[in-house]
Amino acid sequence: MTELRTGEGLGNGTRLLSVSGLTIRAADGRTLVSDVSFGLRAGETIGIVGESGSGKSLTARAITGLLPRDIRAEGEVTLDGGSVLSAPEPVLRRMRGRKMSLLMQDPFTMLNPVQTAAAHIVESLRDPAAHRGGMKAEIERRLAEVGLAADVAARYPFQLSGGMRQRVAMACALAGDPELLIADEPTTALDVTTQSEVLALLGKITRQRGMALVLITHDLGVAFSVCDRVHVMYAGSLVEEGPARDLAETAGHPYTVRLKLAEPPFDHFAARLSAIPGRVPPADSVATRCAFAARCSWAADVCRDGRPPLRRIGPARSSACVRIDDIRDTLQREIGKGPRASPRPAAGAASPLLVVDDVCKSYTNSPVIGKRRTVTALRGVSFELGAGESLGLVGETGSGKSTIARILLGLATADAGRITLGDLDLASYRALRPRERREARRKVQMVFQDPYASLNPARTVGGVLSEVLRVAGRDEHTDGVAELLTRVGLPVEYATRLPSDLSGGERQRVAIARALARRPELLICDEPVAALDVSAQAQVLSLLRELRARHRMALLFITHDLAVVRQMAERLIVLRHGEIVEAGSVEEVLERPRHPYTRTLVDAVRKTRGALSPVAEPLTGPDATPPG
């Protein structure tokens, strides 16, 4: 095998972006990204995939010149022949938005909550003065390009659904007509149909404009369905790259194989989810050996004798595995096995723990900004949940999933209907006596989507858990903290760490431990793995399964990921615009969907997971679902 610089052999075409020997170091000298090289032609789409901590986002920030001041980059990054790393800030400001643009995961980080969509687009236009007299038409043209109606121009971010906000952010990123768009996890927090539409839109726009796209994602299915080529990063280095179709079909590195196997299967229940043990190591700690060796089932002494270079293993294909020729067939067989189908454990008959009967809820916005508007979040929703049972709630943004959770937690009050948890009436927490309210808050606990936002960044893990134990009236603070950490699979010494010292999956384990401290009977999981990479996701899902079985907790599992809900729930409810449109066993609903909306959700998953060609066509029209 000959050593390969990633990006060679891309064929004819104008080289727009060239990254050569990119190394990123922290202020204290630690290496964060090491010797990354790749190239990108005009009109080409590449994906950069890997777990959290692999260096994906830092690489993107280096390309755009947006690294924090205490972090420096070495090597060479050129865009259309001009150097990025050595360019002064005034030059970089002129390049951003015009030569290159960045689309981030959370549109709220890009959008000003007190500015309309129109104001955002005007700020981002290359030369707003050139459109005077026709500015309204220009704004409408920009909105139409991303599939939004003209009336969106007058709306504020809070008046838009998640998908609509992401489209506005995309319109802003494209307003300067960049030659290169870097999209950093642009669909991670979106529901399945909106994700499919946004990806289709990105593909359509890049083809129409001839614009290059760098898509950063931890979702291999998304990368395979959207990108021409895929680059796999681990511990700050590239470990594999090649055409998306080739990587999807064949094995080139054990890490890529493990990422594939960690994806929860959509078409069957798997008793054992395939998580990658351990976590991504710091780049410096693996500088003299294969970075993945400590987590690799196929590692041998030769893997620890030196850092394996990226080498050609086939036409336009490369890998940093020194054993790939020996284990290629074994890896291929491993992919063929995948997570094995298993009979779903019988839930058993259980008396209803939670009864939701004909619940309705509407919200009316403040007339301070815009016109008064009433949104119906729930329309006569009814369901039951047995003790120890798991029930999935799925639907697009605005379907009413989180509204149900807020009412059950006492953060909102139902307008009509009845909710009982045992002998407690939860339709209105304000109507409960103090003792009943305390009992309700003990029995119902929540695990949120973003564990970092739900933990106090200034308090240690032990401090967070001790506080919950104190409120719960449990005196064994020290022993209790150790017990909670052990129950969620974390070392006891993590009690002294801050949330910022933990990985995303570890932070979510702490959030689960905090919920368990109250010994709940009902655990509400609101998108608990949506922000996690596939390996951390598999670890957290396995933990929730184990804890549920051990403590006979009921789960209300809210998610937009149908593959995840198949692994976590026995029954499934599909919500749309606040109404239940379909309900039944998970297998019945996902394998034989009856409602057209459910079929649309299922088709969207199959297209994203099954497509290896460029982006699939949009399934529906623009995302106009009002927030709920």
C-alpha positions as CSV (number, residue, x, y, z in Angstrom):
1,M,0.0,0.0,0.0
2,T,1.2,3.5,-0.8
3,E,0.7,6.4,1.6
4,L,-2.1,8.7,0.5
5,R,-2.9,12.4,1.1
6,T,-6.7,12.5,1.4
7,G,-8.2,14.4,-1.5
8,E,-5.8,13.1,-4.2
9,G,-7.4,11.5,-7.2
10,L,-10.6,13.4,-7.1
11,G,-10.6,13.7,-10.9
12,N,-10.9,16.8,-13.0
13,G,-12.5,20.0,-11.8
14,T,-11.5,23.2,-10.0
15,R,-10.0,22.7,-6.6
16,L,-11.9,25.1,-4.4
17,L,-10.7,24.1,-0.9
18,S,-7.4,22.5,0.0
19,V,-6.6,21.5,3.6
20,S,-3.0,20.2,4.1
21,G,-1.4,19.1,7.3
22,L,-4.0,20.9,9.5
23,T,-3.0,20.7,13.1
24,I,-4.8,22.5,15.9
25,R,-3.3,23.1,19.3
26,A,-4.7,24.5,22.6
27,A,-3.0,27.3,24.4
28,D,-1.3,24.8,26.7
29,G,0.2,23.0,23.8
30,R,-2.2,20.0,23.7
31,T,-2.9,18.7,20.2
32,L,-6.6,18.7,19.4
33,V,-6.5,17.9,15.6
34,S,-3.5,16.3,14.0
35,D,-2.3,16.4,10.4
36,V,-5.7,16.5,8.6
37,S,-5.6,16.9,4.8
38,F,-8.3,16.8,2.2
39,G,-9.5,18.6,-0.9
40,L,-12.8,19.8,-2.2
41,R,-13.8,20.7,-5.8
42,A,-16.4,23.2,-6.8
43,G,-19.9,21.6,-6.7
44,E,-18.7,18.6,-4.7
45,T,-20.2,17.5,-1.4
46,I,-18.1,15.8,1.3
47,G,-19.0,14.5,4.7
48,I,-16.9,14.5,7.9
49,V,-18.2,12.0,10.4
50,G,-17.2,10.8,13.8
51,E,-18.1,10.8,17.5
52,S,-18.1,13.9,19.7
53,G,-14.5,14.8,20.5
54,S,-13.2,13.6,17.1
55,G,-12.3,17.1,15.9
56,K,-15.0,17.6,13.3
57,S,-16.3,21.0,14.4
58,L,-12.8,22.3,15.2
59,T,-11.8,21.4,11.7
60,A,-14.8,23.4,10.3
61,R,-13.9,26.4,12.5
62,A,-10.3,26.4,11.3
63,I,-11.5,26.4,7.7
64,T,-13.7,29.5,8.4
65,G,-11.1,31.2,10.6
66,L,-13.4,31.1,13.6
67,L,-11.2,29.2,16.1
68,P,-11.2,30.7,19.7
69,R,-8.3,33.1,20.3
70,D,-6.5,30.7,22.7
71,I,-6.4,27.9,20.0
72,R,-4.0,28.1,17.1
73,A,-4.0,26.3,13.8
74,E,-0.9,25.1,11.8
75,G,-0.6,23.7,8.3
76,E,-2.3,25.2,5.2
77,V,-5.9,25.9,4.4
78,T,-6.6,27.6,1.1
79,L,-9.9,28.7,-0.4
80,D,-10.0,29.5,-4.1
81,G,-6.2,30.0,-3.9
82,G,-6.3,32.4,-0.9
83,S,-4.8,31.4,2.5
84,V,-7.2,31.2,5.4
85,L,-4.9,30.6,8.3
86,S,-2.5,33.4,7.6
87,A,-5.2,35.9,6.5
88,P,-5.8,38.9,8.8
89,E,-9.3,39.3,10.4
90,P,-10.5,42.1,8.0
91,V,-9.8,39.8,5.0
92,L,-11.5,36.8,6.7
93,R,-14.6,39.0,7.4
94,R,-14.8,39.7,3.7
95,M,-14.4,36.0,2.9
96,R,-17.1,34.9,5.3
97,G,-20.5,34.9,3.8
98,R,-19.1,35.6,0.3
99,K,-16.5,32.9,-0.3
100,M,-17.6,30.6,2.5
101,S,-20.5,30.4,5.0
102,L,-21.3,28.4,8.1
103,L,-24.6,26.8,8.9
104,M,-24.8,25.6,12.5
105,Q,-26.8,22.9,14.3
106,D,-29.0,25.1,16.4
107,P,-30.6,28.0,14.3
108,F,-31.1,29.9,17.6
109,T,-27.4,30.4,17.8
110,M,-27.5,32.1,14.3
111,L,-30.8,34.1,14.7
112,N,-31.5,37.1,16.7
113,P,-34.8,36.5,18.6
114,V,-35.9,40.2,18.2
115,Q,-35.3,40.4,14.5
116,T,-37.6,39.3,11.7
117,A,-36.5,36.8,9.1
118,A,-36.4,39.7,6.6
119,A,-34.0,41.6,8.8
120,H,-31.7,38.6,9.1
121,I,-31.5,38.2,5.4
122,V,-30.9,41.9,4.7
123,E,-27.9,41.8,7.1
124,S,-26.5,38.8,5.3
125,L,-26.9,40.1,1.7
126,R,-23.6,40.8,-0.1
127,D,-24.6,44.3,-1.1
128,P,-28.0,45.3,0.4
129,A,-27.8,48.7,-1.3
130,A,-27.9,47.1,-4.7
131,H,-31.4,45.8,-4.0
132,R,-33.0,49.1,-2.9
133,G,-36.4,49.5,-4.5
134,G,-36.5,45.7,-5.0
135,M,-35.5,44.6,-1.5
136,K,-38.9,43.0,-0.8
137,A,-38.7,41.0,-4.0
138,E,-35.1,39.9,-3.2
139,I,-36.1,38.7,0.3
140,E,-39.0,36.8,-1.1
141,R,-36.7,35.2,-3.7
142,R,-34.2,34.1,-1.0
143,L,-37.0,32.7,1.2
144,A,-38.5,30.8,-1.8
145,E,-35.1,29.3,-2.5
146,V,-35.2,27.5,0.8
147,G,-38.9,26.6,0.4
148,L,-40.5,29.3,2.6
149,A,-43.5,31.4,1.8
150,A,-43.2,35.2,1.5
151,D,-45.2,35.9,4.7
152,V,-42.3,34.3,6.7
153,A,-40.4,37.5,6.2
154,A,-42.3,39.3,8.9
155,R,-42.1,36.5,11.5
156,Y,-39.7,36.3,14.4
157,P,-37.8,33.1,15.3
158,F,-40.1,32.2,18.1
159,Q,-43.0,32.2,15.6
160,L,-41.4,29.5,13.5
161,S,-41.0,25.7,13.9
162,G,-37.6,24.2,14.2
163,G,-37.5,23.3,10.5
164,M,-38.6,26.8,9.4
165,R,-35.9,28.4,11.7
166,Q,-33.3,26.1,10.1
167,R,-34.5,27.2,6.6
168,V,-34.2,30.9,7.6
169,A,-30.7,30.3,8.9
170,M,-29.9,28.6,5.6
171,A,-31.3,31.6,3.6
172,C,-29.0,33.8,5.7
173,A,-26.0,31.5,5.1
174,L,-26.6,31.6,1.4
175,A,-27.5,35.3,1.1
176,G,-23.8,36.2,0.3
177,D,-23.8,33.7,-2.5
178,P,-20.8,31.7,-1.0
179,E,-18.8,29.2,-3.1
180,L,-18.5,26.9,0.0
181,L,-21.1,26.1,2.6
182,I,-20.1,24.3,5.8
183,A,-23.1,22.7,7.5
184,D,-22.3,21.6,11.1
185,E,-24.9,19.0,12.2
186,P,-27.7,20.9,10.4
187,T,-30.4,18.3,11.0
188,T,-29.5,16.7,14.4
189,A,-32.4,18.2,16.4
190,L,-35.0,18.0,13.6
191,D,-37.8,15.5,13.2
192,V,-37.5,12.8,10.5
193,T,-39.5,14.4,7.8
194,T,-38.0,17.9,8.3
195,Q,-34.6,16.3,8.3
196,S,-35.3,14.7,5.0
197,E,-36.6,17.9,3.6
198,V,-33.6,20.0,4.8
199,L,-31.2,17.5,3.4
200,A,-33.0,17.4,0.1
201,L,-33.0,21.2,0.0
202,L,-29.2,21.3,0.7
203,G,-28.6,18.9,-2.2
204,K,-30.9,20.8,-4.6
205,I,-29.3,24.1,-3.8
206,T,-25.7,22.9,-4.1
207,R,-26.5,21.3,-7.5
208,Q,-28.3,24.4,-8.8
209,R,-25.6,26.8,-7.6
210,G,-22.6,24.6,-8.3
211,M,-21.7,25.3,-4.6
212,A,-19.4,23.0,-2.6
213,L,-20.7,21.6,0.6
214,V,-18.9,20.2,3.7
215,L,-21.4,18.3,5.9
216,I,-20.4,17.6,9.4
217,T,-22.5,14.9,11.1
218,H,-22.4,12.0,13.5
219,D,-25.1,10.2,11.4
220,L,-23.6,7.9,8.9
221,G,-26.9,7.3,7.2
222,V,-27.2,11.1,6.5
223,A,-23.6,11.2,5.2
224,F,-24.0,8.3,2.9
225,S,-27.3,9.6,1.5
226,V,-26.1,13.2,0.9
227,C,-22.3,13.2,0.2
228,D,-20.1,12.3,-2.8
229,R,-17.2,11.4,-0.4
230,V,-17.0,10.7,3.3
231,H,-14.1,11.4,5.6
232,V,-14.1,9.6,9.0
233,M,-12.4,11.3,11.9
234,Y,-11.3,9.9,15.2
235,A,-9.3,11.5,18.0
236,G,-8.3,14.4,15.9
237,S,-7.2,12.5,12.8
238,L,-8.6,11.0,9.6
239,V,-8.8,7.2,9.8
240,E,-10.8,6.5,6.6
241,E,-12.1,8.2,3.5
242,G,-13.6,7.3,0.1
243,P,-16.7,7.5,-2.0
244,A,-19.8,7.4,0.1
245,R,-21.2,4.4,-1.8
246,D,-18.0,2.4,-1.2
247,L,-17.9,3.2,2.6
248,A,-21.6,2.4,2.9
249,E,-21.2,-1.0,1.2
250,T,-17.7,-2.2,2.3
251,A,-15.5,-2.0,5.4
252,G,-12.3,0.0,5.4
253,H,-11.5,0.6,9.1
254,P,-12.7,-1.0,12.4
255,Y,-13.9,2.4,13.7
256,T,-16.2,2.9,10.7
257,V,-17.6,-0.6,11.1
258,R,-18.3,0.1,14.8
259,L,-20.1,3.3,13.9
260,K,-22.3,1.4,11.5
261,L,-23.1,-1.2,14.0
262,A,-24.0,1.4,16.7
263,E,-26.9,2.7,14.6
264,P,-30.1,1.3,16.1
265,P,-31.9,-0.9,13.6
266,F,-35.1,0.4,12.2
267,D,-36.5,-2.8,10.8
268,H,-36.3,-5.0,13.9
269,F,-35.9,-5.0,17.7
270,A,-32.4,-5.9,19.0
271,A,-32.0,-7.2,22.5
272,R,-28.4,-6.0,22.5
273,L,-27.4,-2.6,21.1
274,S,-23.9,-2.3,19.8
275,A,-22.2,0.5,21.6
276,I,-18.5,1.2,21.3
277,P,-16.9,0.7,24.7
278,G,-15.0,3.6,26.3
279,R,-14.7,7.2,24.8
280,V,-12.7,9.1,22.3
281,P,-9.2,9.7,23.7
282,P,-7.3,13.0,23.6
283,A,-5.2,13.3,20.4
284,D,-1.9,13.6,22.3
285,S,-2.5,10.4,24.3
286,V,-2.6,8.3,21.1
287,A,0.0,10.2,19.1
288,T,2.4,7.2,18.9
289,R,-0.1,4.4,18.2
290,C,-3.4,3.6,16.4
291,A,-5.8,6.0,18.1
292,F,-8.6,3.4,18.0
293,A,-6.6,0.4,19.3
294,A,-7.9,0.6,22.9
295,R,-11.5,0.2,21.7
296,C,-10.9,-2.1,18.8
297,S,-11.7,-5.8,18.9
298,W,-9.1,-6.5,16.2
299,A,-6.1,-4.6,17.7
300,A,-2.7,-6.4,17.7
301,D,0.8,-5.5,18.8
302,V,1.5,-3.9,15.5
303,C,-1.3,-1.4,16.0
304,R,0.5,-0.1,19.1
305,D,4.0,0.1,17.6
306,G,3.5,3.4,15.8
307,R,0.9,5.8,14.4
308,P,-0.5,4.2,11.2
309,P,-0.6,6.7,8.3
310,L,-3.5,7.0,5.9
311,R,-2.8,4.6,3.0
312,R,-4.5,3.8,-0.2
313,I,-6.4,0.5,0.0
314,G,-8.2,0.8,-3.4
315,P,-9.3,3.2,-6.1
316,A,-10.0,6.6,-4.4
317,R,-10.1,4.8,-1.0
318,S,-7.8,5.1,2.0
319,S,-7.5,3.8,5.5
320,A,-5.3,4.3,8.6
321,C,-5.6,0.6,9.7
322,V,-2.4,-1.3,9.4
323,R,-4.3,-4.7,9.6
324,I,-6.9,-3.9,7.0
325,D,-5.7,-6.5,4.5
326,D,-5.8,-9.2,7.2
327,I,-9.2,-8.3,8.7
328,R,-11.1,-6.9,5.8
329,D,-13.2,-10.0,5.3
330,T,-13.9,-10.3,9.0
331,L,-15.0,-6.7,9.2
332,Q,-17.3,-7.3,6.2
333,R,-18.9,-10.3,7.9
334,E,-19.4,-8.2,11.0
335,I,-21.3,-5.5,9.0
336,G,-23.5,-8.3,7.6
337,K,-24.4,-9.5,11.0
338,G,-25.4,-6.1,12.4
339,P,-27.5,-5.9,15.6
340,R,-29.4,-9.2,15.6
341,A,-33.2,-9.4,15.6
342,S,-34.5,-10.6,18.9
343,P,-38.0,-11.3,20.4
344,R,-39.2,-8.3,22.3
345,P,-39.5,-9.1,26.0
346,A,-43.1,-9.5,27.1
347,A,-44.3,-6.5,29.0
348,G,-46.9,-8.4,30.9
349,A,-50.3,-7.2,32.0
350,A,-50.2,-4.1,34.2
351,S,-52.8,-1.9,35.8
352,P,-52.8,1.6,34.4
353,L,-50.3,3.9,36.1
354,L,-51.1,6.9,34.0
355,V,-54.4,7.7,32.4
356,V,-54.7,10.7,30.0
357,D,-58.4,11.3,29.0
358,D,-59.5,13.8,26.4
359,V,-56.8,16.4,27.2
360,C,-56.8,19.7,25.3
361,K,-54.3,22.6,25.5
362,S,-54.0,25.9,23.6
363,Y,-51.4,28.7,23.7
364,T,-51.9,32.3,22.9
365,N,-48.8,34.4,22.1
366,S,-48.1,37.8,23.6
367,P,-49.4,40.7,21.4
368,V,-46.2,42.7,22.2
369,I,-44.7,41.5,18.9
370,G,-47.0,40.7,16.0
371,K,-50.7,39.8,16.1
372,R,-52.3,37.8,18.9
373,R,-52.3,34.2,17.7
374,T,-53.8,31.1,19.3
375,V,-52.2,27.7,18.6
376,T,-53.9,24.5,19.6
377,A,-51.3,22.2,20.9
378,L,-53.5,19.2,22.0
379,R,-56.9,18.2,20.7
380,G,-58.6,15.6,22.8
381,V,-55.6,13.4,23.5
382,S,-56.3,10.1,25.3
383,F,-54.0,7.2,26.2
384,E,-53.0,4.9,29.1
385,L,-49.6,3.8,30.4
386,G,-49.1,0.8,32.6
387,A,-46.7,0.4,35.5
388,G,-43.3,-0.7,34.1
389,E,-44.5,-0.2,30.5
390,S,-42.8,1.9,27.8
391,L,-44.9,4.1,25.5
392,G,-43.4,6.0,22.6
393,L,-44.6,9.4,21.4
394,V,-43.5,10.4,17.9
395,G,-44.4,13.3,15.6
396,E,-43.0,16.3,13.9
397,T,-42.1,19.6,15.7
398,G,-45.3,21.2,16.8
399,S,-47.2,17.9,17.1
400,G,-47.8,18.3,20.9
401,K,-45.3,15.8,22.3
402,S,-43.5,18.2,24.6
403,T,-46.8,19.8,25.6
404,I,-47.9,16.5,27.0
405,A,-44.6,16.2,29.0
406,R,-44.9,19.8,30.3
407,I,-48.5,19.1,31.6
408,L,-47.4,15.9,33.3
409,L,-44.5,17.8,35.0
410,G,-46.8,20.6,36.1
411,L,-45.1,23.1,33.9
412,A,-48.3,23.7,32.0
413,T,-52.0,23.2,32.8
414,A,-54.5,21.4,30.6
415,D,-57.4,23.5,29.4
416,A,-59.7,20.4,29.5
417,G,-59.6,16.7,30.1
418,R,-58.4,14.5,33.0
419,I,-55.0,13.1,33.9
420,T,-54.5,10.7,36.7
421,L,-51.3,9.1,38.0
422,G,-52.4,6.5,40.6
423,D,-54.7,8.5,42.9
424,L,-53.2,11.9,41.9
425,D,-55.0,14.3,39.5
426,L,-52.2,15.9,37.4
427,A,-54.4,18.0,35.0
428,S,-53.6,21.0,37.3
429,Y,-50.7,21.0,39.8
430,R,-52.1,24.2,41.2
431,A,-55.2,22.3,42.4
432,L,-53.1,19.8,44.3
433,R,-52.5,20.1,48.1
434,P,-48.8,20.7,49.0
435,R,-48.3,17.1,50.0
436,E,-49.8,15.8,46.8
437,R,-47.7,18.2,44.8
438,R,-44.5,16.9,46.4
439,E,-45.7,13.3,45.8
440,A,-46.4,14.1,42.1
441,R,-43.0,15.6,41.6
442,R,-41.4,12.6,43.2
443,K,-43.3,10.1,41.1
444,V,-42.7,11.9,37.7
445,Q,-39.2,12.8,36.7
446,M,-37.7,14.0,33.4
447,V,-34.6,13.4,31.3
448,F,-34.1,16.3,28.9
449,Q,-32.6,16.4,25.4
450,D,-29.5,18.5,26.2
451,P,-27.8,17.2,29.4
452,Y,-25.4,20.2,29.4
453,A,-28.2,22.7,29.5
454,S,-30.0,20.8,32.2
455,L,-26.9,20.6,34.5
456,N,-25.4,23.5,36.5
457,P,-22.0,24.0,34.8
458,A,-20.6,25.5,38.0
459,R,-21.4,22.6,40.2
460,T,-19.7,19.2,40.4
461,V,-21.5,16.0,39.6
462,G,-21.5,15.2,43.3
463,G,-22.9,18.6,44.2
464,V,-25.7,18.2,41.7
465,L,-26.7,14.7,43.0
466,S,-26.3,15.7,46.7
467,E,-28.7,18.5,46.2
468,V,-31.3,16.2,44.7
469,L,-30.8,13.7,47.5
470,R,-31.3,16.4,50.1
471,V,-34.5,17.6,48.5
472,A,-35.7,14.0,48.4
473,G,-35.1,13.8,52.2
474,R,-32.4,11.1,51.8
475,D,-29.6,11.7,54.4
476,E,-27.0,9.4,52.9
477,H,-25.6,12.1,50.6
478,T,-22.1,10.7,50.2
479,D,-23.1,7.0,50.0
480,G,-26.1,8.0,47.9
481,V,-24.1,9.9,45.3
482,A,-21.7,6.9,44.9
483,E,-24.7,4.5,44.6
484,L,-26.4,6.7,41.9
485,L,-23.2,7.0,39.9
486,T,-22.7,3.2,40.1
487,R,-26.3,2.6,39.0
488,V,-25.8,4.6,35.8
489,G,-22.4,3.0,35.1
490,L,-20.1,5.9,36.0
491,P,-17.0,5.7,38.3
492,V,-17.5,7.0,41.8
493,E,-14.6,9.5,41.3
494,Y,-16.7,11.4,38.7
495,A,-18.4,13.0,41.7
496,T,-15.6,15.6,41.8
497,R,-15.9,16.5,38.1
498,L,-17.7,19.4,36.4
499,P,-20.2,18.7,33.5
500,S,-17.6,20.3,31.1
501,D,-15.2,17.5,32.0
502,L,-17.6,14.8,30.8
503,S,-18.6,13.6,27.3
504,G,-22.2,14.0,26.1
505,G,-23.1,10.5,27.0
506,E,-21.6,10.8,30.4
507,R,-23.5,14.0,31.1
508,Q,-26.7,12.3,30.1
509,R,-25.9,9.5,32.5
510,V,-25.6,12.1,35.3
511,A,-28.9,13.6,34.3
512,I,-30.5,10.1,34.5
513,A,-28.9,9.6,37.9
514,R,-30.4,12.8,39.1
515,A,-33.8,11.7,38.0
516,L,-33.4,8.3,39.7
517,A,-32.6,10.0,43.0
518,R,-36.3,10.7,43.5
519,R,-37.2,7.0,42.9
520,P,-39.8,7.9,40.2
521,E,-42.6,5.6,39.0
522,L,-42.8,7.4,35.6
523,L,-39.7,8.6,33.8
524,I,-40.3,11.0,30.9
525,C,-37.5,10.9,28.3
526,D,-37.8,13.9,25.9
527,E,-35.5,13.3,23.0
528,P,-32.8,11.9,25.5
529,V,-30.4,10.8,22.8
530,A,-31.1,13.3,19.9
531,A,-27.9,15.3,20.6
532,L,-25.6,12.3,21.1
533,D,-23.4,10.5,18.6
534,V,-24.4,6.9,17.7
535,S,-22.1,5.2,20.2
536,A,-23.1,7.3,23.2
537,Q,-26.7,6.9,22.0
538,A,-26.5,3.1,22.2
539,Q,-24.9,3.3,25.6
540,V,-27.7,5.6,27.0
541,L,-30.5,3.5,25.5
542,S,-29.1,0.3,26.9
543,L,-28.8,2.0,30.3
544,L,-32.4,3.1,30.2
545,R,-33.6,-0.4,29.3
546,E,-31.6,-1.9,32.2
547,L,-32.8,0.7,34.7
548,R,-36.4,0.3,33.6
549,A,-36.3,-3.5,34.0
550,R,-34.5,-3.2,37.4
551,H,-36.8,-0.6,39.0
552,R,-40.0,-1.4,37.0
553,M,-40.3,2.2,36.0
554,A,-42.8,3.3,33.3
555,L,-41.2,5.2,30.4
556,L,-42.9,7.9,28.3
557,F,-40.4,8.0,25.5
558,I,-40.6,11.1,23.3
559,T,-38.6,11.1,20.1
560,H,-38.5,11.9,16.4
561,D,-36.3,8.9,15.7
562,L,-38.4,5.9,14.7
563,A,-35.4,3.5,14.9
564,V,-34.8,4.6,18.5
565,V,-38.5,4.2,19.5
566,R,-38.5,0.7,18.0
567,Q,-35.8,-0.3,20.5
568,M,-37.3,1.5,23.5
569,A,-41.1,1.1,23.5
570,E,-43.7,-1.7,23.3
571,R,-46.5,0.7,22.1
572,L,-46.4,3.7,19.9
573,I,-48.6,6.8,19.5
574,V,-48.2,9.1,16.4
575,L,-49.2,12.7,17.0
576,R,-49.9,15.3,14.3
577,H,-51.1,18.9,15.0
578,G,-52.0,17.9,18.5
579,E,-54.1,14.8,17.6
580,I,-53.4,11.1,17.8
581,V,-53.6,9.9,14.2
582,E,-52.4,6.3,14.8
583,A,-51.7,4.1,17.8
584,G,-50.8,0.5,18.4
585,S,-47.9,-1.9,19.0
586,V,-44.5,-0.6,17.7
587,E,-44.3,-3.4,15.2
588,E,-47.8,-2.9,13.9
589,V,-47.4,0.9,13.5
590,L,-44.0,0.8,11.9
591,E,-44.4,-2.3,9.7
592,R,-48.0,-1.7,8.6
593,P,-48.7,2.0,9.0
594,R,-52.3,2.9,8.1
595,H,-52.4,6.7,8.3
596,P,-50.8,8.6,5.4
597,Y,-48.8,10.8,7.9
598,T,-47.3,7.7,9.6
599,R,-46.4,6.3,6.2
600,T,-44.7,9.6,5.4
601,L,-42.6,9.3,8.6
602,V,-41.7,5.7,7.8
603,D,-40.8,6.5,4.2
604,A,-38.5,9.3,5.3
605,V,-36.5,7.0,7.6
606,R,-36.2,4.4,4.9
607,K,-35.0,7.0,2.4
608,T,-32.4,8.4,4.7
609,R,-31.1,5.1,5.9
610,G,-31.3,3.3,2.5
611,A,-30.3,5.9,-0.1
612,L,-26.7,5.8,-1.3
613,S,-27.3,8.1,-4.2
614,P,-27.6,11.9,-3.9
615,V,-30.3,13.4,-1.7
616,A,-33.7,11.9,-2.1
617,E,-36.6,14.1,-3.3
618,P,-38.6,16.0,-0.7
619,L,-41.5,14.0,0.8
620,T,-43.7,16.9,1.5
621,G,-44.0,20.6,1.0
622,P,-42.2,23.3,3.1
623,D,-42.3,22.8,6.8
624,A,-45.1,25.1,7.9
625,T,-46.0,23.4,11.1
626,P,-46.7,26.0,13.8
627,P,-44.7,25.6,17.0
628,G,-46.6,23.8,19.8
